[in-house]
């Protein structure tokens, strides 16, 4: 179910998601899962998205991603692994 709420020139879109995807121990991990799964999708994923995530997540937040991979679909868990293997920003 999608609920759209307009506030001035902004629109907030609420989507129902499985509690499994937001039951991580780290809030940032949940946000990454929801962003990739609900907003970008597997088709829009490229090296630029991975680079942006790597640049915007702190090393601490990137380090906890593998512990939360069980809450994510397999393709997102693979992205989590890519983000944690190389801790430097390329």
N, C-alpha and C positions, 0 to 999 in steps of 0.2 A: 504494500500500500504506500502511496506517495501522497504527502500532504504539502501543498504549496501555500506559503504565507507571504503576502506582499507588505512591505513597510517602506513607504516612500518609493525611492528608485531601486530598492533592494528586494530580492526575493529569496526567502529561506525555504529550502526544500528538505522535508523530513522524509526519510525512507525507513521502512521497517527492515531491521537486520536481525539475524539470528544472534541470540545472546552469546553464542560460542565465539563470535568474532570480536566481541568487546569484553571478554572475560579474561583478558591478559592481566598480568601483574603490573604492567607498565603502561601508563596512559598513552605515551607516544607510540608504542607498538600497536595499540588499538587504532590510533589515528592513521598510522601508515597502512594497516590492513584495510580499514574502511576506505581510505583514499584510493588505494590500488584497486580494490574489489568493486566498490560502488561507483566511483567517479571516473577513473581512467579505464579500467578493464584490461584484460590480457592483450587485446589488439593494439592499444595505444602505448604499450610498454616498450621503451627503447633505452639505449645507453644514456640518452639525455635525462630521462626520468631517474635512472639509477644515480647519475652524477648529481642531480639536484637533491635527491634524498641524502646522499653521502655528504654533500656540502651543508645541508640544513640541519642534519641530526648531529648532535654532539657525539664525541667518541664514546662517552658513557652510555648514551641512548642506543648507539649502534651496537655496543657490546652486549646489551640485554636482548636484542632481537632474536637470536637463536633459541633462547629459553622460552620465548613466546611463539615459536614457529608452529607448535602443535595446534594453536588456535587459528591458524591461517590455512587457506588452501595450499596445495603443494606448490603451485607456481609462485605464490607469494613467499613461501618458505625458501624457495630457491633464491629469490631476490634478497631475502634476509641474509642468506649465506654469502651472496655476492657482496653485500654491504659490509659484512664483518670480516671477510678475508683480507681485503686491502683497506687498512685503516687510514691511509693517506688520501688526500684529495688530489686526484689526477688532473 
